[in-house]
């Protein structure tokens, strides 16, 4: 653990474009180890939703604005109240435009760049010890590069590195290429992302850190909400998240055909699309909730399920484990890097080979029927949850040691 900072020079800034679950937990950890935190939450005016990951905003401002929100009015950061009341935490809602590919691109780009320069000047005037920018977008990358050019101690955190993590031969996404070009220090959250970044770019390993994230404790602020589609169903197997083909719903569908226990109900919840959804919607073994799931609904789903299933075909990192483990539930998942590093096989879940529907069926069946195994795994997950605060404090200290 690093030494406590002195009160005269202990303020840091976090600027995040999405990824609220991990970002808010990190901000809280910095507060617990003695730092002051200004958190800038960046939203694009094309998306006016108030509901974000572990966060329910009370207000959205006009375009190109920065508005301070009080933590006691925002579900998801109410646990910051004690720090905010002492002047140690501030939350700013930033409204911007993204870069456009339309015919008005030049005008929008001009205005966006002007706002980025104005916002960067604001941050520079606060003399933060460091600024951590988080996000995959062109806006986030441009903001980091402007800060770096102006001499700010800035580093950029990335959740994905590859343009297409499904392809064997791939390249860096353009915003990441820009970070490398401007020599902005980069943090990644997994070994696969670390290796990919060094393999696909000319960046020096000294410019890259690999500091992971832990449980998204913001979900503790939300209470479950009745979901009409469930019709009171409990103890189901849950698949949730934005639905895309790489998440393996087709593998799940094949595995359910092989289940020995035909009474097992499968709930699939989330927006997005996959051709297999149509088959699931007409099958009585499934409840399909194919829409945006709010934070309160997600809490209800996880609390009501027996365990979560993730038959992914590819993924370098994920927030699924960090969400589910808040509720002491195990996970059955495929052996992709995202789950290999977050699930302890046969202790906090069961890992199966990618695409192996027979192994997935066997894992679902045994974890559903074997009560002793299930109770033991739930207890192991609970131990992880109970140590989460200390784990996050250790993670925050890693940032301090690396970037100060």
Secondary structure, 3 states (H helix, E strand, C coil): CCCCCCCCCCEEEEEECCCHHHHHHHHHHHHHCCCEEEEEEEEECCCCCCEECCEECCCCCCCCEEEEECHHHCECCHHHHHHHHCCCEEEEEEEECCCCCCCCHHHHHHHHHHHHHHHHHHHHHCCCCCEEEECCCHHHHHHHHHHHHCCCCEEEEECCCECCCCCCCCCECHHHHHHHHCCCEEEECCHHHHHHHHHHCCCCHHHEEECCCCCCHHHHHCCCCCCHHHCCCCCCEEEECCECHHHCHHHHHHHHHCCCCCCCCEEEECCECCCCHHHHHCCCCEEEECCCCCHHHHHHHHHHCCEEEECCCCCCCCCHHHHHHHHCCCEEEECCHHHHCCCCECCCEEEECCCCHHHHHHHHHHHHHCHHHHHHHHHHHHHHHHCHHHHHHHHHHHHHHHHC
